[in-house]
Amino acid sequence: MKRRNFLALLGGVAATPFVAQAQRTPFVAQAQRTPSVAQAQRTDTPVIGFLNSGSAETFERFVAAFRRGVESQGLKYGNDVVVEYRWANGHYEKLTGLAIELAKRPVRVIASTGGSVSAQAAMKATTTIPIVFVVGFDPVRLGLVSSLARPTGNATGVSIFTTELASKRLEVLRDLLPQFNKVGILVNPGSVATAEEIEVTGSASQKLGLQFNIFEADGEGEIDGAFLRAADQRVDALLVSADPFFTIRRKQIIALAAQHSRPVMYPLRVYVEDGGLVSYGTEVAWAYEQAGLYTARILKGAKPTDLPVMQPTLFNLTINLATARALGITPPPDIAVRAEVVGE
């Protein structure tokens, strides 16, 4: 793999530089090496509740990043801390129940990951146990915190700017596709942030003079149908929402994009690594590592109100050249120079 780093600077709280991708240690093996909660109770080992809207398999590398963050603060998995995992596997309606289950166990902090749905479920479950979230939308607008700099209540975490980057993603698509006129966005109607994402992306499309189409899907069959409708409506390219519902189904989406010869812009680099065309956004592993760091700091005595919501200052543009060639796309020189390239 050749890497050409592309960095964009935005205002906000300074973030730690991106970390290298973790070795792909199987998630199950990691979990088996940690003591049980019962053992933790006997030894007074603190327990972290880890809540995620997705699945263990598709979030494996992010779990590894979270662990790195915890251990960067001197807390060793299995010795100094135990983690109780709860996965909704894309069934958002289960999240509140899973969060309540964690809150009833002897957890000292809940790491609510996999989007705003997890964070909101955790906040419904407890107002006293500290919560560290990873979300892609403005946590103030979502009601998770009252302020980024000085969060109140029992929650803080990391916001990774997925919605706010809609304009930049559209500009990249225009650079890749000079005749680009009609764009669609694939969204999950069950997500609490969908309305905001549609509003932001629609506004950005209007400013660029693009026709804007919305395609909803909250099931695997509906994702298939969304691509068929996009073909029928002759949409030039699609944007995929950063919703975890799609992240855990990324292989299906990437296969459909290839089947329909449809250029697709993704919110996360992991899509491009798996064969998607192009992505622009924050390195999610960085966000999970910072969440692990905050979780460890809380275990060591910090309060959520002491920890401002972290925001990234670095973003990356990633393109899969093999997929671009298959679509007949030749990235212009400025994209080729700026982007991190995979699939050569």
Sequence and secondary structure as in RCSB ss.txt:
>XXXX:A:sequence
MKRRNFLALLGGVAATPFVAQAQRTPFVAQAQRTPSVAQAQRTDTPVIGFLNSGSAETFERFVAAFRRGVESQGL
KYGNDVVVEYRWANGHYEKLTGLAIELAKRPVRVIASTGGSVSAQAAMKATTTIPIVFVVGFDPVRLGLVSSLAR
PTGNATGVSIFTTELASKRLEVLRDLLPQFNKVGILVNPGSVATAEEIEVTGSASQKLGLQFNIFEADGEGEIDG
AFLRAADQRVDALLVSADPFFTIRRKQIIALAAQHSRPVMYPLRVYVEDGGLVSYGTEVAWAYEQAGLYTARILK
GAKPTDLPVMQPTLFNLTINLATARALGITPPPDIAVRAEVVGE
>XXXX:A:secstr
          SSS             HHHHHHTS  HHHHHHHT  EEEEEESS TTTTHHHHHHHHHHHHTTT 
 BTTTBEEEEEE TT GGGHHHHHHHHHHTTEEEEEEESSHHHHHHHHHH SSS EEEEESS TTTTTS S SSS
  TTEEEEE  SGGGHHHHHHHHHHH TT  EEEEEE TT TTHHHHHHHHHHHHHHTT EEEEEE SSHHHHHH
HHHHHHHTT SEEEE   HHHHTTHHHHHHHHHHTT  EEESSHHHHHTT SEEEE  HHHHHHHHHHHHHHHHT
T  GGGS  B  S  EEEEEHHHHHHTT    HHHHHHSEEE  
